[in-house]
Amino acid sequence: MKEWNDEMQLIKHNVQKVLIWVKSHDLDVKFWGNESLTKIFKTLGVLVKCDKLTQARTFLQYARIMIE
């Protein structure tokens, strides 16, 4: 982010895809496999990857998934 000034030239980009991280609280650990997560989150988009702690099931407060 930059501070606004009158001489700025705005460039409009044609964005086709956006990657976002989604945190899923209260998701039972038995659903933390790739196949289950893909089925659960397909309504939001395409599952790209899970973070390392979700894959290893070592941080059990929430599952973190990247979606396209």
Residue pairs with C-beta under 8 A, 6 or more apart in sequence:
2 8
17 68
18 68
19 48
19 66
19 67
19 68
20 66
20 67
21 51
21 64
21 65
21 66
21 67
22 41
22 44
22 64
22 65
22 66
22 67
23 62
23 63
23 64
24 40
24 41
24 62
24 63
24 64
24 65
25 61
25 62
26 62
27 40
27 62
27 63
29 57
29 60
30 36
31 37
31 40
31 63
32 50
32 54
32 57
32 63
34 47
34 50
37 47
37 50
37 63
37 65
38 47
41 47
41 65
41 67
44 67
45 67
45 68
46 67
46 68
47 65
47 66
47 67
48 66
48 67
48 68
49 65
49 66
50 63
50 64
50 65
50 66
51 64
51 65
51 66
53 59
53 64
54 63
54 64
54 65
